[in-house]
Amino acid sequence: MPTLNLQVNGRPHRVDAESDTPLLHVLRNQIGLTGAKLGCGLEQCGACAVLVDGESRLSCVAAASDFEGKDIVTVEGLAQDGALNKVQRAFIAETAAQCGYCTPGMVIAVTGLFQRGPSPSDADVQEALAGHLCRCGSHARILAAIDRLRREG
């Protein structure tokens, strides 16, 4: 079995996995990072989102071998020195989670969005969240968290 070298949350990880093993499976089953979720398994719900070189990417289908040499950040890696990042704090302030299943993917997508700039347009927000589904109805609170982030700059 091939060995893959992945950089996850600032740390190197050597994992034995077939080159076509989905990144999500490696993150959850071999590295022990369970924040990203398996929702649809078809890259259509966004629950499996991670940041790759600063961009939100879905990980449930994409081969782990495609991510060698890239900087992968999971929702667990967003907090720095025990302090939540600004997106996590805004989600908490606006109670932007109900069941919480989609929340890690949404937080990742919004983090990627705000890393590109402090005042994304409505079109930018729609594009960033287009591939993310929330089945329990937290959309309004997620948008409120985004508005809070825009106001805070």
C-alpha atoms as a printed R data frame, in Angstrom:
    type eleno elety resid chain resno       x      y      z
1   ATOM     1    CA   MET     A     1   0.000  0.000  0.000
2   ATOM     2    CA   PRO     A     2   1.435  3.413 -0.899
3   ATOM     3    CA   THR     A     3   2.413  5.943  1.753
4   ATOM     4    CA   LEU     A     4   0.944  9.424  1.371
5   ATOM     5    CA   ASN     A     5   2.475 12.515  2.921
6   ATOM     6    CA   LEU     A     6  -0.161 15.044  3.913
7   ATOM     7    CA   GLN     A     7   0.156 18.377  5.694
8   ATOM     8    CA   VAL     A     8  -2.932 18.703  7.905
9   ATOM     9    CA   ASN     A     9  -3.538 21.516 10.388
10  ATOM    10    CA   GLY     A    10   0.115 22.491 10.219
11  ATOM    11    CA   ARG     A    11   1.439 19.014 10.965
12  ATOM    12    CA   PRO     A    12   2.877 16.374  8.637
13  ATOM    13    CA   HIS     A    13   1.076 13.032  8.468
14  ATOM    14    CA   ARG     A    14   2.354  9.881  6.793
15  ATOM    15    CA   VAL     A    15  -0.548  7.558  6.059
16  ATOM    16    CA   ASP     A    16  -0.822  4.257  4.264
17  ATOM    17    CA   ALA     A    17  -3.683  4.494  1.812
18  ATOM    18    CA   GLU     A    18  -4.477  3.584 -1.737
19  ATOM    19    CA   SER     A    19  -3.985  6.623 -3.949
20  ATOM    20    CA   ASP     A    20  -7.706  6.769 -4.777
21  ATOM    21    CA   THR     A    21  -8.871  6.696 -1.145
22  ATOM    22    CA   PRO     A    22 -11.003  9.798 -0.544
23  ATOM    23    CA   LEU     A    23  -9.313 12.449  1.558
24  ATOM    24    CA   LEU     A    24 -12.287 12.464  3.944
25  ATOM    25    CA   HIS     A    25 -11.730  8.796  4.806
26  ATOM    26    CA   VAL     A    26  -8.043  9.410  5.492
27  ATOM    27    CA   LEU     A    27  -8.813 12.437  7.676
28  ATOM    28    CA   ARG     A    28 -11.475 10.661  9.714
29  ATOM    29    CA   ASN     A    29 -10.253  7.066  9.841
30  ATOM    30    CA   GLN     A    30  -6.474  7.386  9.858
31  ATOM    31    CA   ILE     A    31  -5.700 10.828 11.248
32  ATOM    32    CA   GLY     A    32  -8.648 10.929 13.657
33  ATOM    33    CA   LEU     A    33 -10.079 14.287 12.600
34  ATOM    34    CA   THR     A    34 -13.841 13.800 12.574
35  ATOM    35    CA   GLY     A    35 -15.024 17.392 12.107
36  ATOM    36    CA   ALA     A    36 -15.586 17.016  8.368
37  ATOM    37    CA   LYS     A    37 -18.612 14.796  7.848
38  ATOM    38    CA   LEU     A    38 -19.740 12.291  5.252
39  ATOM    39    CA   GLY     A    39 -23.123 13.563  4.155
40  ATOM    40    CA   CYS     A    40 -23.978 12.601  0.600
41  ATOM    41    CA   GLY     A    41 -20.699 11.076 -0.580
42  ATOM    42    CA   LEU     A    42 -21.252 12.827 -3.920
43  ATOM    43    CA   GLU     A    43 -19.745 16.284 -3.295
44  ATOM    44    CA   GLN     A    44 -23.211 17.833 -3.258
45  ATOM    45    CA   CYS     A    45 -23.877 18.713  0.381
46  ATOM    46    CA   GLY     A    46 -20.668 20.379  1.608
47  ATOM    47    CA   ALA     A    47 -20.448 18.557  4.946
48  ATOM    48    CA   CYS     A    48 -16.975 17.278  4.001
49  ATOM    49    CA   ALA     A    49 -15.404 20.683  3.257
50  ATOM    50    CA   VAL     A    50 -11.817 21.431  4.239
51  ATOM    51    CA   LEU     A    51  -9.516 24.301  3.343
52  ATOM    52    CA   VAL     A    52  -6.825 23.416  0.822
53  ATOM    53    CA   ASP     A    53  -4.246 26.121  0.294
54  ATOM    54    CA   GLY     A    54  -6.831 28.564  1.679
55  ATOM    55    CA   GLU     A    55  -9.711 27.514 -0.579
56  ATOM    56    CA   SER     A    56 -12.754 25.512  0.495
57  ATOM    57    CA   ARG     A    57 -12.676 22.060 -1.123
58  ATOM    58    CA   LEU     A    58 -14.903 19.035 -0.765
59  ATOM    59    CA   SER     A    59 -13.142 15.883  0.392
60  ATOM    60    CA   CYS     A    60 -15.601 12.986  0.218
61  ATOM    61    CA   VAL     A    61 -14.740 11.915 -3.339
62  ATOM    62    CA   ALA     A    62 -11.398 13.585 -4.117
63  ATOM    63    CA   ALA     A    63  -8.440 11.229 -3.873
64  ATOM    64    CA   ALA     A    64  -6.140 11.841 -0.908
65  ATOM    65    CA   SER     A    65  -3.142 11.542 -3.228
66  ATOM    66    CA   ASP     A    66  -4.292 14.739 -4.982
67  ATOM    67    CA   PHE     A    67  -3.604 16.645 -1.769
68  ATOM    68    CA   GLU     A    68   0.059 15.752 -1.261
69  ATOM    69    CA   GLY     A    69   2.132 18.934 -1.071
70  ATOM    70    CA   LYS     A    70  -0.897 21.053 -0.206
71  ATOM    71    CA   ASP     A    71  -1.811 22.746  3.068
72  ATOM    72    CA   ILE     A    72  -4.993 21.111  4.405
73  ATOM    73    CA   VAL     A    73  -6.928 22.713  7.263
74  ATOM    74    CA   THR     A    74  -9.902 21.020  8.870
75  ATOM    75    CA   VAL     A    75 -12.405 22.655 11.183
76  ATOM    76    CA   GLU     A    76 -10.312 21.353 14.091
77  ATOM    77    CA   GLY     A    77  -7.361 23.363 12.811
78  ATOM    78    CA   LEU     A    78  -9.092 26.738 12.641
79  ATOM    79    CA   ALA     A    79  -8.620 27.629 16.310
80  ATOM    80    CA   GLN     A    80  -5.206 29.079 17.154
81  ATOM    81    CA   ASP     A    81  -3.708 28.676 20.627
82  ATOM    82    CA   GLY     A    82  -7.100 27.614 21.958
83  ATOM    83    CA   ALA     A    83  -8.892 30.676 20.565
84  ATOM    84    CA   LEU     A    84 -11.663 30.148 18.027
85  ATOM    85    CA   ASN     A    85 -11.305 31.980 14.730
86  ATOM    86    CA   LYS     A    86 -13.610 34.909 13.918
87  ATOM    87    CA   VAL     A    87 -15.977 32.754 11.848
88  ATOM    88    CA   GLN     A    88 -16.413 30.228 14.649
89  ATOM    89    CA   ARG     A    89 -17.074 33.066 17.108
90  ATOM    90    CA   ALA     A    90 -19.656 34.645 14.765
91  ATOM    91    CA   PHE     A    91 -21.446 31.297 14.315
92  ATOM    92    CA   ILE     A    92 -21.653 30.943 18.093
93  ATOM    93    CA   ALA     A    93 -22.825 34.540 18.591
94  ATOM    94    CA   GLU     A    94 -25.618 34.055 16.056
95  ATOM    95    CA   THR     A    95 -26.432 30.475 17.159
96  ATOM    96    CA   ALA     A    96 -25.835 29.459 13.548
97  ATOM    97    CA   ALA     A    97 -26.158 25.749 14.170
98  ATOM    98    CA   GLN     A    98 -29.073 23.555 15.000
99  ATOM    99    CA   CYS     A    99 -28.245 19.886 14.510
100 ATOM   100    CA   GLY     A   100 -24.651 20.838 13.703
101 ATOM   101    CA   TYR     A   101 -24.057 18.306 10.939
102 ATOM   102    CA   CYS     A   102 -23.444 20.897  8.220
103 ATOM   103    CA   THR     A   103 -21.765 23.379 10.550
104 ATOM   104    CA   PRO     A   104 -18.117 22.324 10.059
105 ATOM   105    CA   GLY     A   105 -18.469 22.540  6.266
106 ATOM   106    CA   MET     A   106 -20.264 25.875  6.497
107 ATOM   107    CA   VAL     A   107 -17.601 27.264  8.850
108 ATOM   108    CA   ILE     A   108 -14.880 26.108  6.457
109 ATOM   109    CA   ALA     A   109 -16.651 27.676  3.442
110 ATOM   110    CA   VAL     A   110 -17.179 30.980  5.256
111 ATOM   111    CA   THR     A   111 -13.596 30.994  6.539
112 ATOM   112    CA   GLY     A   112 -12.333 30.535  2.985
113 ATOM   113    CA   LEU     A   113 -14.655 33.297  1.819
114 ATOM   114    CA   PHE     A   114 -13.416 35.799  4.409
115 ATOM   115    CA   GLN     A   115  -9.780 34.902  3.816
116 ATOM   116    CA   ARG     A   116 -10.249 36.392  0.341
117 ATOM   117    CA   GLY     A   117 -11.482 39.701  1.778
118 ATOM   118    CA   PRO     A   118 -13.375 41.275  4.694
119 ATOM   119    CA   SER     A   119 -16.477 42.401  2.766
120 ATOM   120    CA   PRO     A   120 -17.700 39.732  0.369
121 ATOM   121    CA   SER     A   121 -20.651 40.670 -1.824
122 ATOM   122    CA   ASP     A   122 -23.974 38.867 -1.633
123 ATOM   123    CA   ALA     A   123 -23.018 37.111 -4.871
124 ATOM   124    CA   ASP     A   124 -19.738 35.973 -3.292
125 ATOM   125    CA   VAL     A   125 -21.638 34.599 -0.287
126 ATOM   126    CA   GLN     A   126 -24.109 32.772 -2.522
127 ATOM   127    CA   GLU     A   127 -21.266 31.274 -4.537
128 ATOM   128    CA   ALA     A   128 -19.351 30.185 -1.423
129 ATOM   129    CA   LEU     A   129 -22.399 28.496  0.099
130 ATOM   130    CA   ALA     A   130 -23.923 27.133 -3.124
131 ATOM   131    CA   GLY     A   131 -22.608 23.619 -2.543
132 ATOM   132    CA   HIS     A   132 -23.606 23.495  1.129
133 ATOM   133    CA   LEU     A   133 -26.905 22.118  2.347
134 ATOM   134    CA   CYS     A   134 -28.490 22.630  5.740
135 ATOM   135    CA   ARG     A   135 -31.402 20.324  6.309
136 ATOM   136    CA   CYS     A   136 -32.543 21.708  9.652
137 ATOM   137    CA   GLY     A   137 -33.070 25.333  8.682
138 ATOM   138    CA   SER     A   138 -30.125 27.290 10.082
139 ATOM   139    CA   HIS     A   139 -29.674 29.286  6.867
140 ATOM   140    CA   ALA     A   140 -30.962 32.562  8.296
141 ATOM   141    CA   ARG     A   141 -28.628 32.347 11.296
142 ATOM   142    CA   ILE     A   142 -25.673 31.423  9.068
143 ATOM   143    CA   LEU     A   143 -26.388 34.519  6.960
144 ATOM   144    CA   ALA     A   144 -26.653 36.562 10.176
145 ATOM   145    CA   ALA     A   145 -23.191 35.296 11.179
146 ATOM   146    CA   ILE     A   146 -21.866 36.378  7.788
147 ATOM   147    CA   ASP     A   147 -23.448 39.814  8.194
148 ATOM   148    CA   ARG     A   148 -21.831 40.077 11.646
149 ATOM   149    CA   LEU     A   149 -18.448 39.269 10.101
150 ATOM   150    CA   ARG     A   150 -18.957 41.920  7.415
151 ATOM   151    CA   ARG     A   151 -19.804 44.550 10.067
152 ATOM   152    CA   GLU     A   152 -16.780 43.596 12.169
153 ATOM   153    CA   GLY     A   153 -14.543 43.839  9.086
